[in-house]
């Protein structure tokens, strides 16, 4: 996966998370997604990064909004 495709898919992840968590602000979703992306910064295989980012961000937002 090239960098442009990965960025497009990460953008789609953000949109899905905003729809799934309407109580979360755009800034909060962006911050959580950014943190998740940073976790995978050094990974040489990038094909599953958007999926892993979505899972990590969903878990984090879920736990933040439950409290």
Buried (B, 14 or more C-beta within 10 A) or exposed (E): EEEEEBEEBBEEBBEBBBEBBEEBEEEBBBBBBEEBBEEBEEEEEEEEBBEBBBEBBBEBBEEEEEE
